[in-house]
Amino acid sequence: IKCPIAVFPLGFGNALAYCLGVETLEKCLEVLEKQPRVVSCDLFSTNIPKIPFAVFIAGIGFDARIVLMRMQDRYIGFRSYILSAIKSLFIHNKKRMLITVDDCVTFDAVASSLVVMNAPIIGKNYIIAENARLNDGHMNCVLFSTKYAYITNLRFRGFKHPLYTEENKVTFNAKKIKVSGETFVQIDGDPAIFQNDIEIGVVPNAISFLCNNE
């Protein structure tokens, strides 16, 4: 029996709370009281021992380097990502990644970052994979060839970065991926340096949340 979980927007970013329509404490308490709707969501499973599951996002490469530097330098708040991104722009080099999709096809890419999403946004309104859904049974993957492509892809709802472009990125869906060649990884904002091949897969409808969205 799946016991529905309530999400309280008490951390930094709170992207999952926005996706569930409980982005304020008042809305969360209202959902707890009335319990209008329960939604079953997918999870990601990983082969990283300390972070075996993800609810929301996995990043490999530049994205993960930003998170790691933010943790190492003990930054707090929105500015932390700006400072970490600036530092990472100078020190992170793109690498050759071998990405195997659904045990069927492997492609060879020299790229900066691979981001795996279970929902369209990170933070309040920053869109990174607009077609991603919490319970569509697959991962929405975005491969960025450069660090600049990653940064200019981030945009507010209704407002695109002036340098926004569809170039220098590749999007695809998968139920399972294996990535070799990159060691920096972050899972739901928890960074790690993993020396083995990184494996991420979908666990469909594995967890249920109380929500306020259709």
Salt bridges, closest charged atoms under 4 A:
GLU23 OE2 - LYS27 NZ 2.64
GLU30 OE2 - LYS34 NZ 3.49
ASP73 OD2 - LYS87 NZ 2.91
ASP103 OD2 - LYS176 NZ 3.41
ASP108 OD2 - ARG96 NH2 2.47
GLU130 OE1 - ARG155 NH2 3.02
ASP136 OD2 - HIS138 NE2 3.27
GLU166 OE1 - LYS169 NZ 3.57
GLU182 OE1 - HIS92 NE2 3.88
GLU182 OE2 - LYS95 NZ 3.34
